[in-house]
Amino acid sequence: MPSALSGALRFAAYAYPPNALGYCGPDAAHQLLEQVAAGVDDPDLRRLARGFEGAWPYLELIAAANGIRDPLDPRVVEAYWVGNALLDRVGPRLLGDSLESRFRGRAGRSWARLAEAVPAGAVPHHSFHVLGIYPWVGLLREGRVDEPLHVLDRCRVRWGRVVELHGPRAVVASRPLVWDGRLLSLGAERPEEVLLRVDGLGLAGAVQVGDWCSLHWDWVCERLTPRQLAALHRRTGDQLAVANGTPYPAPAAVLG
């Protein structure tokens, strides 16, 4: 998927994988996939984007803090899923107020612990939502470590380098999340198989061996430029540090 595609199409490319699994957004997975594959940005796609109640308020927040009228501006969408300088203009007070209005009731007694991440360096990036919000608002269940760890790893947007192509699938080298009983970190690079297409429809366009790509759940979403790769790496590292560094680390709430 070339970076020149509209913000709405880029949003749909990242939103499709969890939507297809039934995790978030309206019941429109096939439409999202079809429109991204065909490059069709229309008012209906924008309506569907507003139905992603987890991501949409972050887009609104990033846009407002940067004086951008359209939450689906490509720069805003990139900031949330991958990362860019727009995140740095969302101050702690703005982020804290937004999180409080959205999650205080849902987090209950855990709200104070969730809120500790804001002054610690949280930004409205998808990795913060996964690592810093999910554990406190009941989106992950306590239990076996491997299941919540798997969800955290798959739900974050991660990066990988394509090493093999096998028709509608690719093998990529990527670094998974690992838990040592106290801290969450990135493990050693290892191969994993991901989807490029289903029934001829894909999200990322033509992908070649050697490409660096973004991954969400089991899909390749986008080919990354060197700038985007560096941004995703940096923002993920920053939010891992925030998640691990508060007095009551969010990952420990579900990983033990």
N, C-alpha and C positions, 0 to 999 in steps of 0.2 A: 504494500500500500504506500504509494509515494507520499511524502510529507505535504505535497501541494494539495492533497484532498482537503475538502472542507472540514471544519471543526465538527460538524454533526456526524459526518461519516467516520472521522477518527474516533469520536466518542463511541459510536456504535460498534466499531471494531473491538474496542476494549470491553464494552459492556456485553457484547454477545456471549462470550464463553460462560460467565456465570448465569446469564439469563437462560441459556440453553439447558442448564442444569436445574433450573427452577429456583435459583437462589435470590434473585432480585429483579425488579422491573416488571413491566407488563408482559403478558403472555404473547410475545411477538418475536420469538427467536428466529423463525424462518424468514420473516420479513426483514429483520436486521441483517441477517446473513446475505440475503438476496440483494438488498440495497447497497451494502458495502461492496459486494463482489461486482455489481454493475456500476458503481459510482453514482448512484441516484440519491441526491440530496433534495428533499422536498418538505413541505410543511408537515406532512404526517410523520416523517422521521424525527423532526424537531419536537413534535408532540410526544412521541414515544420517549424521547430523551428526558423530558420533564417528568416522566413517570418513574424514573430511577431515584427513589426517595433517599437512598444512601449517598449517591454521588451528586445529584443535582444541587443541593444546598451548598456544597463546596464550590461548584462552578459559579454559583451566584455570588458567593463570598469573595472569591478570587477576582471576579470581574468587577464588582463594586469597589474593592480596595484599590484597583488599578485604573478606575475611571473608564472601564470598557463596558459598553452598553449590552453587548450580546454575550451571555454565558457560554455560548457555543462558538465564540471566537476561537480560531485554531490555537492561539497562544494560551488561552485559558484552559482549553482541553489538554494541551500538552503539559501545562503546569501541574494539573491534577494527576494525570496518569504517569507521566515520565519525570517532569520536574523542569523548572526554569526560574528566572529571576522574579517572575510575578509573585511567587510564593513569599519572597522576602518583604513584600509590601503589605502583607496581611499581618498586622501587629497582634501581639498577645491578647490585647483587650478585645479586638474584633473577633478573633478566633474563640476566645473564652466565652464571649457572649453568645456566639452562634452555637457552640457545643452545649452550653447550659440550656438554651431554649430547646434544643433537639433531644438531649440525652439525660438531663438531670432526673426527670421522672422515671425514665426507663432504667437508669443505673441504680436508683434507690440509694441504699447506704454506701454503695461503691462510688458515688459521685465524687466525693472529696479526693479519692485516690485517682480517679480518671483525670480530674482537673489539675492534678500536680504536674501533668505532662506539659501543660501550656507554658508556664514560665521556664520549664526545663528545655524548651527549644522545639516544641511541636509546630508543625506547619500543615496547612490543608493539602497534604499529599496523600495519595491512596495508601502508601505504606503506613502512614500514621493511622489512618482509619482502620486498617487491618490489625496492626500491632498494638495500637493504643486504645482503640474503641471496642473492637470485637470482644475481648476477654471480659470487659466490664458490663456489657449490656445484654448478655445472654445469647450472643450469636455463636458461642462455642460452649460445649458442655464439658464439664469435668469428667475425667475418666482415664482411659488408657492414653498414655502420652502420645503414641504414634498417630492417633486420629486427630486431635486438635493441632498437633504439629504439622500434619499433612495439610489440614485446611489452611493454616496460616501461610504455609509455603506456597500452596497453589493459588490462594486468593490474592497474595501480593503480586504486583507486576514485577517480574524478574527478567533477567537478560540471559541470552545464550548464544553461542556461536554454532552455526550449522556445520556439521561434520559429515553427514550422509543424507542423501535424498532417496526415498523409496516411494515413488508415486505420490499418493496423497499424504504421506507422512514424512517427517524428517527426524533425524537424530541430531540433537544439539548437546553441546557441552555447557553445563550450567552449574552453579553453586547452590545447593539446597540450604535451607535453614537447619541448624542443629541446636540441640539443647543439652547442656552439660549438667543440669540439675540446679543451676543458678543463673546462667546467662544464655540468651539466645544470640546466635552468631551465624555467619555464613561458613559452610563446610567446604571441603575440598571439591574441586571441579569433578563432575562425573557425567556420563552420558544419560540422556533421557529421550524418550520418543514422544513427539508431539504431532499435532494435526496441522496440515496445510490446507486441506480441502475436504469437503463432504459433498458427494454428488456433483463434483466439479466446481463447487463454490468455495472460495477462500476469502481471507481477510487481508492478506499481506501482498497480494500480487505475486510476481515471479521472484522466487527465492533461490539463491545459489549457495553452493558449498563455500564456506568462508564468511558469509554474511553474519553480522550481529543483528539479532532480532529481540524484540520484546515478547514475553510469554505471559499469558494469563490463563490459569487453569491448564488445560491440555492443548491450547492453541498458540500458534504463532500469530501475533497481532499486527506487527509492523516491523519493517526493516529499520534499524537505527543508524543514524549518522554518528560519527565520532562524538560530536557535541551532545547528542541525546544519550548516548551510551554513558558518557562521563556524568551527565546530570542524573540519570537513573541510579547509577552506582553511588554517587555522592548522597542523594536524598535518601536512598535506602539505608546507607550507613548512618546518616544523621538520625533517622527515626528509630533505628535499632538501638543507638546509644540512648535516645530519650526513653524508649521502652524499658531498657535495662537499668537506667540510672535513677529512676524515681525511688523514693523510700519503699514503696510497695509496687514492684515492677508488674506491669500488666501481664506479660507472658506467664509469670509464676502463678497467676490466678487460675490458669487452666492446665499448665504443664507440671505443676507440683513443686 
